[in-house]
Amino acid sequence: MEFQEIQVLEEKLNKLLGYIERLRQERDGLKEVLATKEQENEALKAELARLKQEREEVKTRVKNLLERIDQVAAEG
């Protein structure tokens, strides 16, 4: 193998190693984005559960108020 062929192989290998490093950096960045999105997702799930519970409480309170109004109207 000639020196020039070795140089060509070395250049190709260096390009390949650079490409691998860029892919690793991209992967690591995407992992960070994913972790952040998963945290946001969990926070949104908790907020949704809280809002559903609050809605049920409001429905119950309104129902009780309407029943009281009906009782007062029936007595009047």
ChimeraX attribute file (.defattr): number of C-alpha atoms within 10 A of each C-alpha:
attribute: neighborCount
match mode: 1-to-1
recipient: residues
	/A:1	5
	/A:2	6
	/A:3	8
	/A:4	9
	/A:5	10
	/A:6	11
	/A:7	11
	/A:8	11
	/A:9	12
	/A:10	12
	/A:11	12
	/A:12	12
	/A:13	12
	/A:14	12
	/A:15	12
	/A:16	12
	/A:17	12
	/A:18	12
	/A:19	12
	/A:20	12
	/A:21	12
	/A:22	12
	/A:23	12
	/A:24	12
	/A:25	12
	/A:26	12
	/A:27	12
	/A:28	12
	/A:29	12
	/A:30	12
	/A:31	12
	/A:32	12
	/A:33	12
	/A:34	12
	/A:35	12
	/A:36	12
	/A:37	12
	/A:38	12
	/A:39	12
	/A:40	12
	/A:41	12
	/A:42	12
	/A:43	12
	/A:44	12
	/A:45	12
	/A:46	12
	/A:47	12
	/A:48	12
	/A:49	12
	/A:50	12
	/A:51	12
	/A:52	12
	/A:53	12
	/A:54	12
	/A:55	12
	/A:56	12
	/A:57	12
	/A:58	12
	/A:59	12
	/A:60	12
	/A:61	12
	/A:62	12
	/A:63	12
	/A:64	12
	/A:65	12
	/A:66	12
	/A:67	12
	/A:68	12
	/A:69	12
	/A:70	12
	/A:71	11
	/A:72	10
	/A:73	9
	/A:74	8
	/A:75	7
	/A:76	6
